């Protein structure tokens, strides 16, 4: 006799299903591209000691993609990716708590993703300013962080321009993202593996013992802090970047065949992310070496790709600098596009579920949540004035890593209490315990690592600002349920005239 199928109670996002696994994968590459920001920071700070830490956190990112592949195929009508899968896991057993878990998770995810657009435009402006020899020494200092006028102008223009393909729908967005992905990921992949075929530039001894830049052991502290505290603190930066390969899940609800597309897109995203996030930092360490990485005069994190490519290809000059700069700018552009598109779907789904103002429910004629994306653009323009990567990391990751805790626990709950639910893609049973283990790891990184990184990186103001934004969920929720829902309930339904009247 066939076993009874457990039902899941959830609302769909109502977006058009106009893409496939490729669309989800290629737009989701925006998360993988964040390697361009974190790999230079890690290797120029910790040297070879950063490699084991990067590998461990990246493996959890791949596992997260697998878990989301199962969840997204189970709930194909949901939109907004990772945070939208928590609600059905808690709704039946703890309905009152579930709505707040849903709202806080989606809001935290939004806080994690929307700052990617201003951050990447700031980084892109550095490359453009360098290539065009713009004056970056004149600007002003909002909240004690230097930012040049050119950075502001380029960032604002870029963010506004990327709203256009985002507004025109998932099909147009996929075509636009495909062009950006091909122009950035092909050369980035080539850079990641080219050094392997030039053994004369590879010095594998640089990895021996995974020493820090000053030659001290992997288990040495840094700046007066114990080794474990240092690695957990820098894992706070890593999780913001490395596990962002999960972004592909935001678009599974808009694929034509989510049963198949979820498995293909998320597996491919995770595998490629594991490849690029481990190989790029290893390449930097092996080719450039600890001595160069520890000398900012020889290796600047902002220009490390140019320095690295010059070593590998035994050439330099203006042409190489331009090619590398253009590749990085295009890569950053793709990531900014996803930051506008992806978490807007999370806000839209949260509004449909009842925890966010109704204004965000609107879908335009192209089948996308245009108001939610416009909200992302406005907030991004404000964050531009933060001015720097580590400041935005600290601010944003207050939400991002936290947003996965309810989802990972939710995966365990669904496996335990809904064992017979429809699962077109099903992982082995032991993965529910893996999900719980990842939730514990991310909780330690998020809270302990976040506090200590804000001290090590002198970003406490931005860390606290992130908490302020996270708490802002409460008045927005209150407005929805106490004002909008009450007003909606009191609005009389128009009478239907009797036939023939």
N, C-alpha and C positions, 0 to 999 in steps of 0.2 A: 504494500500500500504506500502511495506517495506521501511523503511527509508534508505537514502543513507549512505553508509559506508565511513567515512573519511579515506583517505589514509595517511600513514606515509612514509616519504622519508628518508631512512637510508641504510647504508651498513652493511652487516653481517661480523662477524669476521672470518668465514671460518674454525672454529675448529671442530674436530670430536665430534659427539653427542654419547658418549659412557657411560654415567652414568645416574642416575635417581635422584629422590628427596633425597634419602639416601646419595648419593655421595655429593650433594650440602650441605646437612645438616651436615654431619660428618666432612667435611673439614672446613665448616663454623664455627664449634665449636671452631676453633682457636680464634675467637673473644670473645666468652664466657669465654674461659680459662683465658683471661686477668684479670679476677677477682682475680687471685692469686697475681697479682702485685698491684692492686689499693685498694682492701679492707684493707690490712694491713696499707697502708699509710693513708687512710682516718680515720680509727678508732683510730690510735695512734696519730693523729694530732688533730682531732676535737671531738673524742669520740662519744657519742650518738647524738650529734648535726649533725653529718654527715649523719645519717639515712634518714631524710626527703629529704635532697639534693640528696642522692643516689637514692631514690625511684622515685623522680620526673624525673631525667635525664634518669633513666632506663626505665620508662614508655615511654618517647619520643623515646628511642631506639626500643621498641616493635612497636610503631606506625610507625617508619621508616621502619621496616621490612615489615609491611602490605602495605605501599605505594610502596615499591620496588617489592613486590609480584605482584601488579597490573602492574607496569611498565615493569617488566621482562617478564611477560606473553604476554604483548602487542607487545614486540620487541624480540621474541625468538631467532633471529639470532645474536643479539648483544652479545658481550662478554666483560668482564672487570667489570661487576657489575654496581654499582651506577652511576659512572661518565658517562658511555656510554649512559645513557638515557636522558641526558640533551640536546644533539645535536638535535635530531628530534623535540624537543619542541620549539626550537628557529629558526630552519633552514628555515622554510617557510616564517616567518614574518620578520626576521632580518638575512638574509643569511650571510652578511659580519661579523656581530658580532658573529653569531652562531659558526663559525669555531674557533674563539678565546675562546669563552665560553667552547666549547668542549675540546680544547687543555689545557687550564688553569685548568679546572675541573679535567681532567684525570691526569695531572702532579701533582696537589695538592693532589689528592688521592694517587698517588704513593709515594709522600713525606710522607704521613700519614702512609702508610702500610709497606714499605720496612724496616724501622728501627726496626720493631717488631722482625725480625730475630736476629740481633745483640743484642738487648736488652734481649731477652729471653735466648740467649746463655750465656750472661753475668750472668744473674740470675741463670741459671743452673750450671754455673761454681762455683758459691758461694756454692751451695748445695754439689757439688762433692768435692770441696776443703775442706769443713767442714767434710764430711764423711771420706775422706781419710787423713785428718789432714795435708793438704798441706799448705805450708807456704805462706800466703797471705799478709805478711808484707814486702815483698821485691818486688819492682816493679819500675815503673817510673811514672812520672806525665805529660802526654801530655795535654796541654791547662788547666793547674791547676786542673785536675781531676785525682785522684789516680786510677791506674789500675795495677793489679799484672800480672806477666808473665804467671802464670797458667791460669788466666782469658783469656788472649790473645790466648794462645794455645788451650784451650778447645773450645772457641768461634769459632775460625777459623776452626778447625776440624769439629765441629758440622755443621756449615753453609755449608761447602763443601760437607759433607755427605748427607745433605738434598736436595742438588741439584740433586742427583741421582734419587730418586723416582719422583721428580718433572719433570725431563727430560723424564722419561719413560712413560708418558702419564696419562690422567685423570683416566683411569681404574685402572692402577697400583697405582696411587696416592691415589685413593679412598680406595683400599684394605689396603695400608700402613696407611692411616689416620684412618681407622676403628679400626685397632689394637691399635693405639695410643689412640684413643678416648675411647675405652672400658677400657684400662688400667689406664686411668686418670679420666674420667668423672664418672665412677661408684663409685670409692672410694671417689671422691670429693663430689658427690651427697650424699653419705652415711654420710660423715662428716657434710654436711650442715643440715641434718635432725636428726642425731643420738642423739644430745643433747635434742631434744624435748621429747624423751622417757626416759630421765634421769632428771626428774624434780628437783632432789636434787641439781643439778649443775646450774640450770637456776635461775637467779635473775632478774625477770622482772621489778623490781623497777629501774633498771639501765636505762631503757628507759623513765622513767617518766620525762616529761618536756623537754626531749631531750637536756640535759645540756651538756656543754663542759667539757673537762677533769678536769678542775680546779673547777668544780661545778657551774660556772657562767651560766647564762641563754643562751638560743638559740640565743637571740638577742644581745649578748655581742660581742664586737669586739675581735680581736686577733692581738697581736703584734703592737698595735697602729693603726690598720686599722679597719674601720667600719664593722659591721657584714655582710651587703649586699655585700660589696667589697670582703670580705673573701670568702663568699660562691660562688660568681661568679668566683673568681680566682681559687678556687679548683674545680669548675665545668669545668674549662679548662682542668684539669687532667682527670676528670670523662668522658667527652665526648670522649677523645682519647681512653678510655678503654671500657666504657659501650655500646656505640652505635656500637662498632665493631662487634656485633652479625650480622650486615648486610652483613658480608663477604660471606655468603652463596650465595648471588646474583651474585657473580663473576662466578659461575659455572652453572647458569640456562641455559645459551646458549649452554652448552654441555650436557644437559639432552635430553633423547629420546622423552619425552612428556612434553615439557615446559608448555603447557596449564594447566596441572594438577600439575606437579612437582613444579612449582613456588609457587603455593598456599600452598602446603603441606610443602615444605622445609622452606619457609620464616615464615609461621605461627608457625611452630614447633620451629624454631630457636629463634624467638622472645619470645615465651612463656617460653622456657627453660631458655633463658637469663634473663628474668624478675624474674624467680624463683631463680636462682643461685646468681644473683647480689644483690638481696635484702636479701636473707636468710643468706648468709655467713657473711656479716658485722653485721647483727642483732645478729647472734650467737656469734660473737666475743665480742660484747658489753655485752650481757646478761650473758655469761659464765665467761668471764675474768674480767669485771668490769672496771670502770674508773680508780681506783687506780693503778691497774696492768698495764693498757694500757698507763698510763702516766709515767711509770717507765721503762726506757729502759733496766735497769738491770734485770727486771722481764719479760718483753715482748719486744723482738726485732722483728721489722717488718719482718726480714728475716727468723725468726724461729717461727713466731706466730702460724703456723699450728701445729707444734709439741707441743708447749705449750698448745694450745687449745685442741688437741687430748688427751694429758696427763690428762687434767682436766676431760674431758668427760668420758674417758674409765678407769679412776682411775689407770692408769698404765703409765709407762714411759720406760726408758731403751733404749738400743741400737737398739733393734728390731723395736720398734715403730718409732724411729728416722729414721732408714733406710727405712721403708715402706713409711713414709710421704715424705721423700726426693725423693725417686724413683717416687712416684706419681706425685710430682710437676715437676720433670725433664721431665717425659713423657708428661705432659700437656704442658710444655714450648716448647717441641720438636714439638708437633702438631701445635702450633701457629707459630713457626718458619717456618714450612713447608708451611703453607698457605701464609706467608709473601713473600716467594719466588715465589709461584705459582700465587696468586690472582692478585696482582697489575701488574704483568707482562702482564696479559691479557688486562689490561687497556692501557698500553703502546702500545701493539700490535694493539688494536682497534683504538687508536689515530693515529697510523701510517697508518692504512688502510683508515681512514677518511681524511688523508692528512695534519696533523699538526705536525708530528714527523718524523724523518729520516726513510727512506725506509728500512734501515738495520733491523728494529724491526718487519717488516712484515713477516719474514721467519717463517715457521712452519716446524718442523722436521717430520720424518717418523712416529712418535707416535702421531702426530696431535696436538702438543702443541708449543707455541712460545718460543723455546729454547734460542734464542738470548736475548730476553727480560728478561728471567729468569736468564741467565748468567750475564746480566747487574745488576740485583738485587743482585746477589751474590757478585760481585765486590764492589758495593756501600756499601753493608752490612759489608764487611771486613774493609772498611774505618771507618764506624761509630762505630765499636767495640772500637776504641780508645777514644770515648767519655767517656766511663767508668762507667756511672751511669744511673739509671732509670730516675730521675727527669730531668737530662740534656737532655736525649733523648726524654722524653715527651715534653719538651718545644720546642725542635728543630722540632720534627715531627708534632706536632699539629698545627703548623703554616699552614700546608697544609690540615690536615685531616678534621677538623671541617668545614673549609672554603669550602671544596669540595662538601658539601651537600647543600650549599646555592643555587647554580644554579639548582640543581636537584629538590629541594623542590619547588622552584618557577616554574620550568619546569613542575612539576606535575600539578600545578594550571593552567598553560597555556594550557596544553593538555586537561584538563577537560573543559576549557572555549572555546577553539577554535577547538578542535577535539572531540566534545561530542559523535559522532557516530563512533569513531574509534573502531576497534575490541578489546574487553576487555574480555578475557576468565575468568578473576577474577576481579570483579568490587566492589569497596568499596562504601559506601553511599556518596551521593553528597557533604555533608558537609565536607568531608575529604579534599577537596581542600582548605578550609579555615584553617583547622588544619595544613596542609602543610605550608601555609603562616605563621601561628603563630610560627611553629617550626623554620622556616627560620629566623624570627626575633630573637627568643631566641638564636639560634646558633650563629647568627651574634654578639650579645652582648657578649656571652661567648667567642667567638673566638677573638674579638678585645679587648674589655674592660678587660675580664678575662685573656687573654693571656698577655697583657701588665702588669697587676698587679701581675699575678703569677710569671712572670720573675723577678719582684722586690722582692716579698715575698720569693721566692725560690732561689734567687741569681743566676738565670740562664739567665741573659740578653744576654750574649755572644751567647748562644745556640739559644735563641729566634731570635736574629738577623741573625744567621747563617741559620736558617730555612727560613727567608725572602730572604736571598741570593740565596738559592737553588730554591725557588719559582720563583724568577725573572729569573733564568737560563733557563726557558722555552723560553724566547724571542730569544736568539741566536740559540737554537735548531730549533725553528720554522722557523727562518730566513734561516738557512741552508737548510731546506727542500724545502721551496718555491722559494728561490732565486738561489740555487745551484742545488739541485737534480731535482726539477721539471723542471727547465730550461734545464738542461742537458737531461732529459728524453724527453722533447718536441722536442729538436733538433736532437735526434737520429732518423735517417731515418728508416722507416718500411721496412723490406726486401720485395722485389718484389715477387709476386706469379707467378711462371712460367705458361705460357699458356698450356692448355692440348695438349699433343702430342709433346711438344717442347723438 
